[in-house]
Amino acid sequence: MADGYGEEGVDSQSCARAVQPLRAFTMGSSGENPGENQGRVQSIPERLKAATDELQALEQLVISGDSSPRVLSEFRAAVDSIRQTAWAVQQWTELQRQHRDPYSVLDVLSEERVRRATQIAKDLTMDLESLELGFATKGLANLFRATEGLYERLMPLFKKNSA
């Protein structure tokens, strides 16, 4: 079915996956909208304005130099992630409004997810080497299984390219 956005139409699963990081940011880490706790649901623009104000306040705290390099690095990674996601969502909506193919944005999002996963893997490796993580660390077994699954799916890609 052609709808002006490509031969296959809009795949709602791809759209949902594309905006998942932004949705998680706007809804909070628990999946609940913090505005609901105050008796009303805040709109996305209200949440983004509040987040912008909070980031500006945090900037002043960061300038004070009262943070560890590791915490600053993690904060920068989180800010980079939301910046990239916000850019991709903006591009997606602009391309849709122009009746152009918005799926080109998905490649950029995929590349960003691979970059972030690579960085997280490196950080976790350092944590394991410094004994900050151990077998008793909650979720580590799930991470191991997920990593195994990813490895199994990546292996054929690299076997094809090395042959």
BAFI-3210 file (N, C-alpha, C; in Angstrom, 3 decimals, decimal comma, padded with zeros to 6 digits):
// residues 163
n [1|2|3|4|5|6|7|8|9|10|11|12|13|14|15|16|17|18|19|20|21|22|23|24|25|26|27|28|29|30|31|32|33|34|35|36|37|38|39|40|41|42|43|44|45|46|47|48|49|50|51|52|53|54|55|56|57|58|59|60|61|62|63|64|65|66|67|68|69|70|71|72|73|74|75|76|77|78|79|80|81|82|83|84|85|86|87|88|89|90|91|92|93|94|95|96|97|98|99|100|101|102|103|104|105|106|107|108|109|110|111|112|113|114|115|116|117|118|119|120|121|122|123|124|125|126|127|128|129|130|131|132|133|134|135|136|137|138|139|140|141|142|143|144|145|146|147|148|149|150|151|152|153|154|155|156|157|158|159|160|161|162|163]
n.u [000,849|000,775|001,465|002,516|004,735|006,545|006,975|005,956|004,293|003,414|004,984|003,878|005,172|007,888|007,834|007,088|009,297|011,203|010,613|010,783|012,983|012,539|009,939|010,331|011,870|010,097|008,106|009,268|011,389|009,976|007,849|005,553|003,734|005,027|003,478|000,960|000,967|000,563|-002,031|-002,809|-002,212|000,748|001,462|003,448|004,961|004,970|006,382|008,833|009,643|009,907|011,974|013,982|014,365|015,283|017,650|019,130|019,448|020,931|023,223|024,495|025,180|026,955|029,007|030,049|031,789|031,547|031,307|031,988|034,264|033,253|030,461|029,860|030,507|028,571|026,286|026,680|026,478|023,787|022,516|023,425|022,131|019,338|019,318|019,968|017,792|015,632|016,260|015,951|013,207|012,128|013,052|011,705|008,969|009,021|009,742|007,518|005,519|006,286|005,651|007,583|009,873|010,078|011,540|014,262|015,361|015,380|017,669|019,672|018,936|019,324|022,096|022,923|021,948|023,580|026,063|025,696|025,210|027,657|029,303|028,188|028,753|031,549|031,842|030,651|032,460|034,729|033,685|033,357|036,024|037,059|035,844|033,411|031,058|029,483|028,712|026,483|025,217|022,243|020,302|022,399|022,571|020,484|021,522|023,726|022,459|021,099|023,262|024,493|022,505|022,572|025,196|025,008|023,370|024,865|027,155|026,760|026,662|029,243|030,696|029,885|030,926|033,651|034,330]
n.v [-001,168|002,085|005,234|007,712|007,781|005,898|002,624|000,593|001,762|003,155|001,689|000,837|-000,385|000,133|002,904|003,195|002,004|003,807|006,151|005,348|005,902|008,668|008,618|007,178|009,027|011,228|010,110|009,317|007,174|005,114|004,648|005,851|008,861|011,647|013,915|012,941|012,282|014,675|015,284|016,066|015,487|016,264|017,910|016,943|019,187|020,757|019,087|018,934|021,612|021,853|019,990|021,232|023,543|022,309|021,134|023,423|024,428|022,318|022,629|024,781|023,603|021,644|023,227|024,083|022,115|019,933|017,188|013,747|012,539|010,254|010,327|012,687|011,902|009,899|011,474|013,220|011,344|010,602|013,032|013,426|011,274|011,865|014,217|013,351|011,656|013,455|015,059|013,163|012,530|015,027|015,344|013,182|013,958|016,341|015,396|013,749|015,700|017,041|015,210|013,315|010,518|009,305|007,245|007,248|008,355|006,332|004,796|006,461|006,537|003,831|003,585|005,279|003,877|001,600|002,794|003,786|001,374|000,125|001,852|001,522|-001,192|-001,087|000,479|-001,229|-003,336|-002,138|-001,724|-004,376|-005,208|-003,590|-004,599|-003,524|-004,552|-007,677|-011,215|-011,141|-008,825|-007,269|-008,146|-008,850|-011,467|-011,460|-009,573|-010,997|-013,112|-011,603|-010,475|-012,744|-013,547|-011,378|-011,622|-014,101|-013,348|-011,423|-012,770|-014,305|-012,158|-011,136|-013,340|-013,635|-011,309|-011,665|-013,760]
n.w [000,000|-001,006|000,369|000,082|001,652|000,987|-000,470|001,199|003,047|006,275|008,916|011,902|014,012|013,538|013,754|016,436|017,657|016,832|018,230|020,836|022,710|023,150|024,142|026,512|027,875|028,143|029,677|031,990|033,995|035,209|033,625|034,221|034,004|035,484|035,864|036,334|038,973|040,155|039,833|037,288|033,811|032,241|029,198|026,326|025,314|027,697|029,458|028,084|028,246|031,038|031,410|029,951|031,491|033,858|032,900|032,331|034,915|035,987|034,487|035,694|038,139|037,241|036,282|038,667|039,355|041,047|040,600|039,817|037,302|036,021|036,517|035,181|032,586|032,114|032,305|030,131|028,065|028,325|027,751|025,137|023,942|024,200|022,774|020,196|019,719|019,885|017,691|015,636|015,831|015,260|012,614|011,438|011,684|010,201|007,642|007,122|007,048|004,775|002,913|002,301|002,402|005,576|006,619|006,282|008,507|010,362|009,895|010,885|013,577|014,215|013,857|015,923|018,148|018,012|018,434|021,062|022,435|022,085|023,563|026,110|026,491|026,609|028,928|030,827|030,702|031,814|034,387|035,232|035,212|037,212|039,359|040,151|039,362|039,842|040,156|041,785|041,107|040,348|037,552|035,936|034,935|033,070|031,311|030,385|028,960|027,006|025,701|024,703|022,869|021,095|020,172|018,828|016,705|015,442|014,631|012,122|010,297|010,309|009,530|006,891|005,740|006,083|004,531]
ca.u [000,000|001,571|000,767|003,339|005,894|007,336|006,201|005,343|003,442|003,991|005,047|003,699|006,168|009,113|007,609|007,122|010,683|011,972|010,384|010,847|013,820|011,893|008,784|010,835|012,317|008,976|007,251|010,014|011,957|009,031|006,791|004,427|003,909|005,076|002,390|-000,224|001,067|000,174|-003,438|-003,085|-001,195|001,439|001,660|004,857|005,647|005,192|007,468|010,086|009,998|010,397|013,275|014,927|014,668|016,099|018,987|019,821|019,840|022,009|024,426|025,156|025,784|028,106|030,068|030,652|032,867|031,331|030,913|033,071|034,357|032,388|029,087|029,757|030,516|027,255|025,332|026,878|025,930|022,324|022,130|023,648|021,095|018,061|019,503|019,890|016,417|014,792|016,558|015,356|011,749|011,856|013,249|010,615|007,727|009,196|009,685|006,118|004,769|006,684|005,279|008,809|010,087|010,697|012,278|015,705|015,749|015,571|019,073|020,438|018,631|019,992|023,524|023,079|021,764|024,788|027,127|025,437|025,402|029,106|029,838|027,732|029,519|032,890|031,710|030,413|033,722|035,558|033,080|033,690|037,460|037,325|035,055|032,213|029,963|029,785|027,621|025,318|024,617|020,897|020,148|023,593|022,262|019,696|022,462|024,516|021,623|020,863|024,529|024,644|021,580|023,107|026,389|024,561|022,804|025,930|028,149|026,609|026,978|030,693|031,205|029,625|031,828|035,049|034,537]
ca.v [000,000|003,303|006,328|008,905|007,646|004,748|001,543|-000,279|002,489|003,425|000,536|001,392|-000,955|000,893|004,232|003,076|001,747|005,020|007,175|004,741|006,636|009,926|008,286|006,838|010,271|012,082|009,443|008,982|005,829|004,110|004,479|006,674|010,283|012,316|014,876|012,268|012,313|016,000|015,448|016,334|014,989|017,327|017,657|016,790|020,489|021,163|018,250|019,352|022,914|021,569|019,325|022,269|024,354|021,490|021,008|024,699|024,481|021,344|023,201|025,590|022,679|021,011|024,238|024,171|021,130|019,052|015,862|012,868|012,410|009,180|010,820|013,644|011,150|009,272|012,554|013,638|010,304|010,702|014,250|013,147|010,347|012,557|015,184|012,597|011,184|014,621|015,434|012,165|012,698|016,265|015,044|012,283|014,719|017,282|014,638|013,362|016,902|017,368|014,036|012,631|009,263|009,529|006,065|007,507|008,701|005,102|004,403|007,300|006,051|002,534|003,858|005,850|002,805|000,773|003,575|003,805|000,017|-000,090|002,599|000,865|-002,435|-000,709|000,910|-002,419|-004,069|-001,475|-002,002|-005,755|-005,271|-002,901|-005,333|-002,784|-005,469|-009,070|-012,147|-010,765|-007,607|-007,517|-007,981|-009,265|-012,700|-011,051|-008,937|-012,074|-013,788|-010,663|-010,345|-013,988|-013,484|-010,395|-012,240|-015,124|-012,697|-010,682|-013,701|-014,572|-010,960|-010,994|-014,489|-013,338|-010,246|-012,074|-014,867]
ca.w [000,000|-001,075|001,016|-000,010|002,520|000,564|-001,040|002,169|003,981|007,590|009,795|013,240|014,903|013,325|014,319|017,895|018,021|016,559|019,245|022,161|023,655|023,509|024,979|027,842|028,503|028,506|030,637|033,198|033,943|035,685|032,651|034,640|033,761|036,764|035,947|036,862|040,419|040,589|039,561|035,882|032,891|031,526|027,769|025,948|025,355|029,087|029,989|027,450|028,841|032,389|031,270|029,521|032,683|034,751|032,306|032,522|036,326|036,135|033,884|036,725|039,091|036,585|036,231|040,004|039,401|042,189|040,123|039,390|035,844|035,544|036,538|034,082|031,336|031,969|032,048|028,742|027,194|028,377|027,026|023,714|023,497|024,031|021,689|018,944|019,567|019,587|016,306|014,742|015,848|014,525|011,197|011,040|011,509|009,090|006,395|006,913|006,673|003,409|002,109|001,900|003,117|006,880|007,057|006,252|009,873|011,122|009,772|011,813|014,923|014,389|014,044|017,255|019,120|017,980|019,091|022,510|022,952|022,114|024,690|027,338|026,615|027,076|030,325|031,644|030,743|032,834|035,693|035,584|035,506|038,483|040,347|040,552|039,058|040,143|039,888|042,590|040,568|039,815|036,112|035,191|034,200|031,901|030,391|029,778|027,958|025,905|024,976|023,934|021,734|020,151|019,580|017,885|015,518|014,764|014,086|010,684|009,514|010,180|008,769|005,470|005,284|006,121|003,576]
c.u [000,892|000,779|001,563|004,587|006,757|006,408|005,409|004,393|004,140|003,877|004,994|004,723|007,494|008,990|007,722|008,546|011,523|011,807|010,459|011,762|013,183|010,710|009,248|011,275|011,123|008,075|007,972|010,445|010,982|007,933|005,550|004,748|003,914|003,967|001,122|-000,217|000,625|-001,291|-003,776|-001,919|-000,579|001,585|003,149|005,557|005,916|006,344|008,811|010,557|010,566|011,778|014,343|015,344|015,576|017,518|019,783|020,276|021,006|023,323|025,206|025,827|027,031|029,284|030,772|031,769|032,740|030,930|032,134|033,103|033,430|030,924|028,884|029,716|029,159|026,185|025,445|026,300|024,403|021,830|022,317|022,546|019,770|018,158|019,358|018,459|015,485|015,011|015,849|013,836|011,357|011,994|012,103|009,348|007,842|009,120|008,257|005,307|005,073|006,330|006,512|008,979|010,785|011,574|013,789|016,227|016,040|017,014|019,939|020,197|019,317|021,483|023,786|022,915|022,987|025,927|026,941|025,656|026,890|029,719|029,433|028,511|030,930|032,853|031,507|031,678|034,645|035,013|033,407|035,160|037,797|036,527|033,868|030,959|030,420|028,570|026,349|024,626|023,290|020,870|021,325|023,346|021,435|020,579|023,281|023,724|021,357|022,119|024,805|023,760|022,065|024,324|026,001|024,007|023,849|026,919|027,961|026,936|028,466|031,327|031,031|030,629|033,285|035,352|034,916]
c.v [001,227|004,447|007,625|008,825|006,463|003,647|000,762|000,444|002,670|002,181|001,052|000,840|-000,214|002,282|004,189|002,853|002,999|006,054|006,620|005,520|007,961|009,664|007,942|008,097|011,088|011,440|009,131|007,527|004,765|003,827|005,269|008,120|010,994|013,351|014,260|012,282|013,656|016,274|015,791|015,832|016,174|016,935|017,489|018,146|020,988|020,382|018,657|020,685|022,704|020,912|020,329|023,133|023,588|021,331|022,293|024,865|023,512|021,866|024,014|024,709|022,012|021,968|024,348|023,158|020,134|017,637|015,060|012,808|011,336|009,630|011,822|012,945|010,492|010,324|013,035|012,619|010,372|011,917|014,049|012,248|011,062|013,598|014,495|012,133|012,327|015,067|014,465|012,308|013,959|016,030|014,185|013,089|015,719|016,569|014,172|014,561|017,300|016,237|013,374|011,403|009,508|008,364|006,244|007,845|007,443|004,606|005,183|006,834|004,717|002,718|004,407|004,777|001,895|001,498|003,559|002,436|-000,309|000,607|001,961|-000,428|-002,137|-000,297|-000,286|-003,270|-003,462|-001,742|-003,415|-005,888|-004,628|-003,505|-004,534|-003,612|-006,871|-009,925|-011,764|-009,504|-007,936|-007,231|-008,471|-010,542|-012,392|-010,379|-009,990|-012,763|-012,875|-010,514|-011,591|-013,973|-012,519|-010,969|-013,266|-014,504|-011,889|-011,611|-013,966|-013,350|-010,840|-012,177|-014,234|-012,331|-010,646|-013,184|-014,347]
c.w [000,000|-000,474|000,963|000,849|002,125|000,095|000,000|003,117|005,309|008,450|011,230|014,223|014,761|013,916|015,830|018,372|017,841|017,660|020,661|023,115|024,081|024,421|026,392|028,586|028,977|029,542|031,938|033,154|034,406|034,681|033,025|034,344|035,099|036,936|036,509|038,380|040,973|040,252|038,123|035,040|032,166|030,063|027,497|025,908|026,779|029,709|029,402|028,012|030,238|032,343|030,849|030,703|033,642|034,208|032,468|033,969|036,588|035,560|034,909|037,776|038,511|036,549|037,580|040,191|040,536|041,777|039,712|037,866|035,288|035,485|035,404|032,736|031,081|031,664|030,601|027,771|027,168|027,607|025,524|023,155|023,262|022,923|020,337|018,675|019,205|018,145|015,349|014,690|015,088|013,025|010,660|010,753|010,363|007,746|006,100|006,429|005,230|002,432|001,485|002,784|004,456|007,343|006,993|007,645|010,687|011,046|010,758|013,245|015,200|014,624|015,443|018,325|019,165|018,688|020,610|023,121|023,056|023,313|026,012|027,561|027,126|028,545|031,248|031,759|031,797|034,233|036,156|035,958|036,842|039,636|040,896|040,283|039,394|039,892|040,639|042,071|039,894|038,306|035,289|034,393|032,951|030,863|029,659|028,675|026,754|025,050|024,143|022,692|020,667|019,422|018,513|016,599|014,746|014,057|012,594|009,810|009,279|009,462|007,278|004,936|005,301|005,129|002,206]
res [m|a|d|g|y|g|e|e|g|v|d|s|q|s|c|a|r|a|v|q|p|l|r|a|f|t|m|g|s|s|g|e|n|p|g|e|n|q|g|r|v|q|s|i|p|e|r|l|k|a|a|t|d|e|l|q|a|l|e|q|l|v|i|s|g|d|s|s|p|r|v|l|s|e|f|r|a|a|v|d|s|i|r|q|t|a|w|a|v|q|q|w|t|e|l|q|r|q|h|r|d|p|y|s|v|l|d|v|l|s|e|e|r|v|r|r|a|t|q|i|a|k|d|l|t|m|d|l|e|s|l|e|l|g|f|a|t|k|g|l|a|n|l|f|r|a|t|e|g|l|y|e|r|l|m|p|l|f|k|k|n|s|a]
***
